[in-house]
């Protein structure tokens, strides 16, 4: 009897442990899913936040809003606190309503006048940058935080002075002079004068070709480190390979997913797409990557499934793609490289004929491509936790980066011996950083194209002989 009771107790205990373990596991899975969903949503919020910060109006608007709040707070403080006009502080506080109005009117008039000057200088700089480096680089000048802060601070000071000026009261036996608020306006004016000097210096240096190239190179370097953080080891990772055609043919239905609007593909929420596809036991073949231009009704990709998707799920999938009128560099490395290439191509045009700017662009592109030669590019295949293929993506590879960086420069360098020679030198540098035979072949292919160009366009025999000597180590590989 005791043995039977012990067995029953043990059975109940095991059952209780099993139920408790199952519940804990379910809770942990739910927690993990909620954490993953929060991370995905946060990434999308960060994307839109960066886009907002890139606008020219956002930071000035924030500064103006803070100035309004500051004026209200300080006027309230002046109304509450009565500072005695004694000691050294009496030299800095205004005790006459006429003097207070005169100071605030002078500051407000000066600030709005300088704000107009700042705006005009910014437009002139943008015009020069547009004509010299290309209209797509205007965004880079608008991204400069100092330009936004200067414009916002001058307008904010103007608005602050108007609000404080309106608070001054003198009549009907009541006098109110916001001394602290006026002192703050004087300090803000001094700060704005210093800002103006810094702004003029920044504008003068920002439109210099070397500085423009350096700024774009820094932008590309940061973007490359974000998009390609991992480095390859001595041996390539042996990833699971998929027979793409066999996997696709295993699905019964093949549905084209159409673009909901025309524009550039700016952002793809890849984690959520993988989750949606996995939960519906399907395969999504993505035909485009960020930076591609799609026409409304054009094919984004092909959905392979065994059953028809409902309209709500399809809409949820389409919401993971962000479109815009212009390109953005957040997920599109080619866009940033194109900016550098555009500077080089414009420098090589007959109207400019500035090979030194082109060479500086080539040098900075060489540094970027050399880094990418050792970087681990993402696979086009995305699998779920069970290793089943779910997404076939359109990804950028090393050969594609090399083509984007050097094809147009080579095509426009016809007749420019110095640029052609520098292209060969750059490829020699990049070759030292390559890790795979595929990368080496891509570099050698470009070297052969440049050598053919030199043979056709370089007239001087000694110059062509110099080019052949520099190309020899490449072609021997």
Order of alpha helices (4+ residues) and beta strands (2+ residues): alpha-alpha-alpha-alpha-alpha-beta-beta-alpha-alpha-alpha-beta-beta-alpha-beta-beta-beta-alpha-beta-alpha-alpha-beta-beta-alpha-alpha-alpha-alpha
